[in-house]
């Protein structure tokens, strides 16, 4: 992060203003940001676009529906996992009576909370909603049968959701010929859309398909000046220094938050290693700290959310199993030998990831780090 900020600073004085007047968000960047929450990266993008340049951001209505349905599926899968865990406990208890409690907040209540949080997020960042497009089912069917992107070749209609979302964006952008938009997406098929065939009359140079991080850096390069980037650079440096000085906080947090599935052991040829139980977090290395951009004109003394990238060396209980590695690559019959029993041993394992935390900032200095959770890995 520090190297990226340094590079931006070196060219900021010559950076041109943004060449777009609207931002549209696809479903995948919202899911990565854990919508209806907002990641540091998405928050910086929305803040920079609106506050620095007055560029509005929009989310198509079909994107909001798709994101909510994805969240509901994840929640329901979690509920199933909770029930399965309760049944597993009972099975493990065998003939010994065992009471389990798999209670959770109902889906209806959780859905209401989701929508309330979504409304608050959109008000906070002044994000607008654009409606479904007006293209008919017959028109979509015609595009699908001719495999017009984003409909996939031979995909039997695959790409319908992408097509509906894109139609909403293009109809919203189309009326003003002098307006250019960017569509933030990671969808490779959408990026290959033939706009001339999908939406005749729409100028292909009026929309750009791009990933979130690229847009964020472009906005920063365009607007960054010494009175804005210097405090941010100073805070990132101070945050990294403070995080490194509080390694015990991170070690204690990881000792309680790490799951065995997050740990990686070292396997040799002919050996597999399974992590059974974490014993201790022995050391931690802070690699970087991602901090939100300070708001110009406001007090630098505040509470912030940061993302701490770190690695940790740990001790764990391991199951080490050996197998006949050479037998996989030989056609020669080998003498059958019973497999060696697995060894249960203590060994070294490794973790790498990011920790979301809050911290107090006073005079650009960071203190009182409060780790909240290990950030999920991006798929």
C-alpha positions in Angstrom: 0.0 0.0 0.0 2.8 2.4 0.8 4.6 1.8 -2.5 1.3 2.4 -4.4 0.7 5.7 -2.5 4.2 6.8 -3.3 3.8 6.1 -7.0 0.5 8.0 -7.0 2.1 11.0 -5.3 4.8 11.2 -7.9 2.4 11.8 -10.8 -0.6 13.5 -9.1 0.2 17.0 -10.2 0.0 16.0 -13.9 -3.0 13.7 -13.6 -6.0 14.8 -15.8 -9.5 15.0 -14.3 -11.7 11.9 -14.6 -13.2 11.5 -18.1 -16.4 9.9 -16.8 -19.5 11.4 -15.2 -21.3 8.3 -13.7 -20.3 5.1 -11.9 -22.3 1.9 -12.0 -21.7 -1.1 -9.8 -22.2 -4.8 -10.8 -23.0 -7.5 -8.3 -19.5 -9.0 -7.8 -17.8 -5.9 -6.4 -20.7 -5.6 -3.9 -20.3 -9.2 -2.8 -16.5 -8.8 -2.4 -17.2 -5.7 -0.2 -19.6 -7.8 2.0 -22.6 -5.7 1.0 -24.6 -4.2 2.6 -21.5 -3.4 4.5 -18.7 -1.5 2.7 -15.1 -2.5 2.5 -12.3 0.1 2.9 -11.6 -0.1 -0.9 -15.3 0.4 -1.9 -15.8 3.1 0.7 -12.7 5.0 -0.6 -14.1 4.8 -4.1 -17.5 6.1 -3.3 -16.2 8.8 -1.1 -13.6 10.0 -3.6 -16.0 10.0 -6.6 -18.7 12.0 -4.8 -16.8 14.3 -2.5 -13.8 15.1 -4.8 -15.5 15.3 -8.2 -19.2 15.2 -7.6 -19.5 12.0 -9.7 -22.7 10.1 -8.8 -22.7 6.3 -8.2 -25.6 4.1 -9.1 -26.6 0.5 -8.5 -29.1 -1.2 -10.9 -32.2 -2.6 -9.2 -31.5 -6.1 -10.6 -28.0 -6.0 -8.9 -29.6 -5.2 -5.6 -32.0 -8.1 -6.0 -29.2 -10.5 -7.0 -26.9 -9.4 -4.1 -29.8 -9.9 -1.6 -30.6 -13.4 -2.9 -26.9 -14.3 -2.8 -26.8 -13.2 0.9 -30.0 -15.1 1.7 -28.5 -18.3 0.2 -25.4 -17.8 2.3 -27.5 -17.2 5.4 -29.6 -20.3 4.8 -26.5 -22.4 4.2 -25.2 -21.2 7.5 -28.4 -22.2 9.2 -28.2 -25.7 7.7 -24.6 -25.9 8.9 -25.8 -25.0 12.4 -28.4 -27.6 12.5 -26.1 -30.2 11.1 -23.6 -29.3 13.8 -26.2 -29.8 16.5 -27.1 -33.2 15.1 -23.4 -34.2 15.0 -23.1 -33.3 18.6 -26.0 -35.6 19.5 -24.4 -38.4 17.4 -21.1 -38.0 19.1 -22.8 -38.1 22.5 -24.2 -41.5 21.7 -26.4 -43.0 24.3 -25.6 -40.1 26.8 -28.5 -37.6 26.8 -27.3 -34.3 25.3 -29.3 -31.0 24.8 -28.3 -28.8 21.9 -29.4 -25.3 21.1 -29.4 -24.3 17.4 -31.4 -21.1 17.8 -30.8 -18.2 15.4 -32.5 -15.0 14.3 -35.3 -15.7 11.8 -34.7 -15.1 8.1 -37.5 -12.5 8.0 -35.8 -10.4 10.7 -32.4 -10.8 9.1 -33.8 -9.7 5.8 -35.3 -6.6 7.4 -31.9 -5.8 9.0 -30.2 -6.4 5.7 -32.5 -3.9 3.9 -32.2 -1.3 6.7 -28.4 -1.5 6.6 -28.5 -1.3 2.8 -30.6 1.9 3.0 -28.2 3.4 5.5 -25.2 2.6 3.3 -26.7 4.1 0.2 -27.7 7.3 2.1 -24.3 7.6 3.6 -22.5 7.4 0.3 -25.4 9.0 -1.7 -25.7 6.0 -4.1 -28.7 6.0 -6.4 -30.8 3.2 -7.7 -31.6 2.8 -11.4 -34.6 0.7 -12.5 -34.9 -2.3 -14.7 -34.6 -1.6 -18.4 -37.5 -1.6 -20.8 -36.2 -4.2 -23.3 -38.9 -6.9 -23.9 -38.6 -10.6 -23.3 -38.9 -11.1 -27.1 -35.9 -8.8 -27.6 -33.8 -10.6 -25.0 -34.8 -13.9 -26.6 -33.6 -12.7 -30.0 -30.2 -11.6 -28.6 -29.8 -14.9 -26.8 -30.6 -17.0 -29.8 -28.0 -15.0 -31.8 -25.4 -15.4 -29.0 -25.0 -11.6 -28.7 -22.8 -10.9 -25.7 -23.3 -11.0 -22.8 -25.3 -14.1 -23.8 -22.7 -16.9 -24.1 -22.1 -18.9 -27.3 -24.1 -22.2 -27.1 -25.0 -21.3 -23.5 -28.8 -21.9 -23.8 -29.6 -18.5 -22.6 -26.7 -18.3 -20.1 -25.9 -14.7 -19.4 -29.5 -13.5 -18.9 -28.8 -11.8 -15.6 -25.8 -10.0 -17.0 -27.9 -8.8 -20.0 -30.7 -7.5 -17.7 -28.2 -5.6 -15.6 -26.3 -4.1 -18.6 -29.6 -3.0 -20.2 -30.5 -1.0 -17.1 -27.1 0.7 -17.1 -27.2 1.5 -20.9 -30.7 2.9 -20.8 -29.8 5.1 -17.8 -26.7 6.5 -19.5 -28.1 6.7 -23.1 -30.2 9.9 -23.1 -27.2 12.3 -22.4 -24.9 11.9 -25.4 -22.1 13.9 -23.6 -22.1 11.7 -20.6 -19.7 8.8 -20.2 -19.9 6.1 -17.5 -17.8 3.4 -16.0 -19.2 0.0 -15.1 -17.3 -1.6 -12.2 -17.4 -5.4 -12.8 -15.1 -8.4 -12.7 -17.3 -10.3 -15.2 -15.1 -11.2 -18.2 -18.1 -11.9 -20.4 -19.6 -8.4 -19.8 -16.3 -6.9 -20.7 -16.5 -8.6 -24.2 -20.0 -7.3 -24.9 -20.7 -6.2 -28.4 -22.4 -2.9 -27.7 -23.3 -2.2 -31.3 -25.3 -5.4 -31.5 -26.7 -5.4 -27.9 -27.8 -1.7 -27.9 -27.8 -0.2 -31.4 -27.1 3.5 -31.4 -25.1 3.5 -28.2 -21.6 4.9 -28.6 -19.0 2.2 -27.7 -16.7 4.9 -26.2 -19.4 6.1 -23.8 -19.0 3.2 -21.3 -15.9 1.5 -19.9 -15.9 -1.9 -18.1 -13.3 -1.8 -15.4 -12.4 -3.3 -12.0 -12.8 -1.4 -8.7 -9.2 -1.0 -7.8 -8.3 0.5 -11.1 -11.1 3.1 -10.8 -10.0 3.9 -7.2 -6.4 4.5 -8.3 -7.6 6.6 -11.3 -9.7 8.9 -9.0 -6.9 9.2 -6.5 -4.4 10.1 -9.2 -6.8 12.7 -10.6 -7.5 14.4 -7.4 -4.6 13.8 -5.1 -2.9 17.0 -3.9 -0.4 17.5 -1.1 -3.1 18.6 1.4 -5.0 15.4 0.8 -2.4 12.6 0.1 0.2 13.8 2.5 -2.0 13.1 5.6 -3.1 9.8 4.1 0.5 8.8 3.5 1.5 9.9 7.0 -1.4 7.9 8.5 -0.5 4.7 6.7 3.1 5.0 7.8 2.0 5.7 11.4 -0.6 2.9 11.3 2.0 0.4 10.2 4.4 1.5 12.9 1.7 1.3 15.6 0.5 -2.1 14.4 4.0 -3.4 14.5 4.4 -2.1 18.1 1.2 -3.9 19.2 2.0 -7.4 17.9 0.8 -8.9 21.2 -2.7 -7.6 20.4 -2.7 -9.3 17.0 -1.3 -12.6 18.5 -3.9 -12.8 21.2 -6.7 -12.1 18.7 -5.4 -14.7 16.2 -5.0 -17.3 19.0 -8.8 -17.1 19.5 -10.0 -16.4 16.0 -7.9 -18.8 13.8 -9.6 -21.9 12.5 -7.6 -25.0 11.8 -8.7 -24.8 8.1 -6.9 -21.4 7.8 -3.5 -22.9 8.8 -1.0 -24.4 6.3 1.5 -27.0 7.3 4.5 -28.2 5.3 4.1 -31.6 3.5 7.1 -33.5 2.1 7.3 -36.0 -0.7 5.2 -39.0 0.3 3.7 -37.2 3.3 0.4 -35.4 3.9 -0.2 -33.1 6.9 -3.5 -32.3 8.5 -3.9 -29.6 11.1 -5.9 -31.0 14.0 -5.6 -28.2 16.7 -4.0 -24.9 17.0 -1.7 -24.8 20.1 -0.2 -21.3 20.0 0.5 -18.3 17.8 4.3 -17.9 18.1 5.1 -14.8 16.1 3.4 -12.4 13.7 4.7 -10.1 11.0 2.7 -7.0 9.9 3.1 -6.5 6.2 0.8 -3.5 5.6 -2.1 -1.5 7.0 -4.8 -0.2 4.7 -6.4 3.0 6.1 -9.3 5.1 4.9 -8.5 8.4 3.3 -8.8 11.3 5.8 -11.6 13.7 5.0 -10.1 17.2 4.2 -11.2 20.0 6.4 -12.3 17.7 9.2 -10.6 16.9 12.5 -8.0 14.2 12.0 -8.9 12.8 15.5 -11.4 10.1 14.9 -12.2 6.4 15.0 -11.4 4.4 11.9 -11.7 0.9 10.4 -8.4 -0.5 9.0 -7.3 -3.7 7.2 -4.1 -5.2 8.6 -2.3 -7.6 6.3 -0.2 -10.1 8.3 1.5 -13.5 8.5 1.8 -15.7 11.5 3.9 -18.7 12.5 2.1 -21.1 14.8 2.5 -24.3 16.6 -0.3 -26.9 16.1 -1.1 -30.5 16.7 -0.7 -32.3 13.3 -1.6 -35.7 11.8 1.2 -36.8 9.5 0.5 -39.6 7.1 2.9 -41.3 4.7 2.0 -42.9 1.4 3.8 -44.7 -1.4 4.6 -41.8 -3.6 6.5 -43.8 -6.2 3.6 -46.3 -6.7 1.6 -43.5 -8.5 4.2 -43.3 -11.3 5.1 -47.0 -11.7 3.4 -49.7 -13.7 5.5 -52.4 -12.0 3.6 -54.4 -9.4 4.8 -53.6 -5.9 4.6 -55.7 -2.8 1.5 -54.7 -0.8 2.4 -53.4 2.6 0.0 -52.3 5.2 0.0 -48.5 5.5 1.9 -47.0 8.3 -0.2 -45.6 11.1 -0.5 -41.8 11.1 1.7 -39.8 13.5 0.2 -37.3 15.8 2.9 -34.7 16.5 3.4 -31.0 17.3 4.7 -29.0 14.4 5.0 -25.6 12.8 2.2 -24.1 10.6 1.7 -20.8 8.9 -1.2 -18.3 8.3 -1.4 -15.4 6.0 -4.3 -13.0 5.6 -6.0 -9.8 6.7 -7.5 -8.7 10.0 -10.2 -6.1 10.1 -9.9 -3.8 13.1 -10.8 -0.4 14.5 -8.4 2.1 15.9 -8.3 5.6 17.5 -6.5 8.3 15.6 -5.2 11.4 17.3 -2.7 13.8 15.7 -2.3 11.3 12.8 -1.1 8.7 15.3 -2.9 5.4 15.7 -3.6 3.7 19.1 -6.0 1.3 20.8 -6.3 -1.2 18.0 -9.4 -3.4 18.4 -9.3 -6.5 16.1 -12.8 -7.5 15.0 -12.5 -10.4 12.5 -10.3 -12.2 10.0 -11.3 -11.0 6.6 -12.6 -13.8 4.4 -10.5 -14.8 1.4 -11.6 -13.6 -2.0 -12.8 -16.3 -4.2 
